Amino acid sequence: MLIYATHKGGKYLPLEESLKLQPEGRRNLYINITNQCNCACTFCLRNLKQMAEQHSLWLKQEPTVAEVERELEAAPWEKLAEIVFCGFGEPTMRLEVLLELLRFVKQHYPEHPTRLNTNGLGELQHGRPIAQEFRGLLDTVSISLNAATAQEYYALTRAKFGPKSYEAMLNFAEHCLPWVPQVVLTVVDHVTSPEDIEKCRAICEQRGLTLRVRPYEDH
């Protein structure tokens, strides 16, 4: 699926099917642009969740900008709320595609807020600061914090850059503050202990960041 909606019970549905199931109300639209990821998280649903082919977020091939734009142009925008870049891969792996699609959304559908769900390792991946490139394109960036220490983070995420990934992720979050109106760090309930959640909350407060605890979809 290139574009999809989420439903209760951990369901990912093609937008057309989502509208048939729930015709009333607005829903967030999720855009899936890559299978690539620079982490191999122990709790990631891409490793744990079996999906029917028609509902799978695994891409047979990575879409071009034009292919995604065609899907977006055909979408019923009056039924859409937030536009979220998030799939089974890490969107910043295809940074130029991500930026071009964000520009497209902001140019053609400026009334819809945009969000990026990311592991926050884009600056390590590309070897340069990238936060400023989201200026005027992103309303929210949601970054996976996952743990209270670099060692715990690396054990959970198995990030390809090693333990230094943790500080790089936090630095990226701070780099986003001047350019993105809402910068949110997340941890996953049941994956992160209550004690570590409080430690993560303190880390965020020290850096002027917001923490959100996400529910774990285990089915």
QUIFENLIN-V84188 format. One record per helix or strand of 3 or more residues. SS is the DSSP state (H for helix, E for strand). FROM is the first residue (numbers start at 0). LEN is the number of residues. If there is no record, write none. Layout:
# QUIFENLIN-V84188
SS,FROM,LEN / SS,FROM,LEN
This chain:
# QUIFENLIN-V84188
E,2,5 / E,10,4 / H,14,7 / E,26,5 / H,44,4 / H,52,3 / H,64,9 / H,76,3 / E,79,6 / H,90,18 / E,113,5 / H,121,5 / H,130,4 / E,139,5 / H,149,8 / H,164,12 / E,181,8 / H,193,14 / E,209,5
